[in-house]
Amino acid sequence: RRCGIMPPFCVPMPLPFVSFGPAESSPAVSPALRLRAMGADDVPAVLAIQAACYGAQTVEPEAVIRRRLAVAPETAWVAEAATGVCAYLVGYRSSRGRLTPLHGDFEPQPAGDCLYLHDLAVAAAAAGVGAARALIERAWAHARALGLTHSALVSVQDSRAFWQKRGYAVVAELSPEQRRLLSTYPGPSDYMARALEA
């Protein structure tokens, strides 16, 4: 999906999409924040955060989210605070140059070299506690443990600068089919990638 930054408090990314609050760039990670694998019971909270972070055109249906979780549960995480789930990140193992269209199902590539981040979103109430940073670093660590050499995503909602600060760069060369898939995202969107150091 998308990885972007959505004002005022959500940042969606495509790595997907990434949505964060204005204070989300804080280097500190709250000790009260707990990261864990996403489960089926977390989907209602994920849907609520998504609805608050994205415009109506980019909100993805519950059935799609549940199918993605079923095919790639090992690359779906939530951040939990005292009040409950406050952020999430979902992705899957892919190959460089491949992306998921908006509302599309994940198609994991078992031999892929890339962790594709489809959706990162942080609730307004969790702005500034380091949830986005913690989730991204958890995803990178997982990818490195699998021997993956790259990570990629689709930036939306003016989130390109957010991802550039985290080492991602726009990939200009895409096949016609992948460009067609990229065009399913409304507004400015970029396919971005970065190398993952060992």
N, C-alpha and C positions, 0 to 999 in steps of 0.2 A: 504494500500500500504506500503510504507516504511518510516522509520524514520531514516535517517542516516545523516552523515556529509560528504559532498562532497567537495574536494579541487578544486580550491583554495578558492573560496568564497561561495560555496554553501554547505549546510549540509542537506542531506535527512534523514528522519527518518521513520520507519514503526512502529513507532507507526504505524505504518507506515513507511515513510522515512523523514529524516530531513537533510536539507542542509543549512549550514551557512558559513559566512566568518570567517577568523581567528580572527578577533576582536569581533566576535559576543558574546563572553563570558562577555563582558563589563557589569557591574552591572547597568549602567545608561540607562535609557530609554528616548529617545529624546522627549521633549514636543511637537515637531512638528509631532510626529507619532500619527495617529488616527486608532483605531481598530473599525471594524464594521462587520456586517454579510456579507458573500459573496453572491453576486447575479449573475444571469445568465450573466449580462453584464461584469462581471469580468473574465469570463472564458478565453478570449483571453490573458489577462495579466497573468493569472495562467499558461496557456500553455507556454508562453514565459519564465517565471521564471523556470518552470519545465524543459524545454529544455536546459536552461543554467546550471542547477544544476545536472542533471542526465545523465548517459550514455545512448546511444541509446537503449540498452536492457531493460532499466527500465522506459523509457518515456511511459506514459500511454495515450491512445487516447482520443480525445475530447469527443466522444460519451460516454465513460465510466465515465469521469469526470462529464458530465452533468447528467447522470443517478444517480450518487452518490449524487450530489447536490439536485436532485429532491426528493430522499428518506430520506435525512438527512440534510435539510437546517439549522436546529438549531445548528448544530455542525460543521459549516464551516465558517471560519473567514478570513478576510484579514487585513493587516496593510497597511495604506495609508500614503504616505509622500506628499510633495508639488508636486513632479513629477508624482504621481500616485501610484498604487498598487505596493508595493515592497516586500511583503511576504504573505504567506498564510499558513493556517493549516486546515486540514479536518479530521474528524473522525466520530464516531457514537457510540450509546449505544450498548454495547455488553455484553457478559458474559466471565468471566475469562477462559482462555484456548482455546478461539476461535479466529481465525485470518482470515484476508482477503488475498487471494493469489494475486500475482502480476497480474494486469489487471482484477481483479475480481470485481463484483458488491458488494456493501455494503448490508448486511443483518441485519438490526437493530433488537435488541432483546428488546421488550418493557418492559420485566421484568428483564432485565440484570442488573448486579451490577457493571459494568465496562465501563469506557469511553475508547474506542479504538482509538488511534491516528494513522491515516494511513499515512499522508503526511504533512511534514513541510518543507518549502523551503523559503530561503531568497535571494533576488537578491544581486549581488555583490555590487551594488551601495548603498545598505542599511547596509552593514557590519558595526558593531559597534554602531548602534543606539538603540539596545535593542529590535528589532522586534521579534526575536525568544522567548526571555524571556517573553515579553508581551503577545504573543499569547498563549504560554504554560500556563501561569498563568490565562489567560482568560478561557481557556479550563478547567483547574482544578476547577476554581470558578463555572463554569456552572455545572460541574459534582457534586460538593458538594451540590449545590442548588437543584439538583434532588435526593439527598440522595445516590448517588453512592459511593461505598466504595473503588474502585480501578481504576487504569488506566493502560493500557497496550499498547504495540506497537511492531513493528518489527524493529530492528536496522539494518541498512545496511551501506555500504560504510565506514566501520571503525568508525561508530558513537557510538559504545557501551560505550566508556568512557564518551562521552558527556551525555548520558542518565543516566549512573551510578552517575554522579555528581548531577543529578536531582532526585535521589532517586530510580531509576529503577534498578531491578536486573534480571539477566537471569533466566528464568523458564525452568528447564531441563526436567521436566515431561510433555510431551504432548502426546495426543492420536496419533495412527498411521496416522489417517486422517489429523490431524493438522500438523504433521510432513511433510506429503506429500505437504500440502499447503505452508508450510515454504520453502520447497525445490524449489518453483517457483521463489524465489529471487536469482539472480546471486551473486556469491561471498559469503564471510562470512556473515551470518545473524543470529540474535538471537531474539526469542520471549522474551520480557521483561515486567515486571509489577511492580507496586508499590502501596502501600496503600495510600489512601487520608484521611488525618486527617480531622476531622469535624471542 
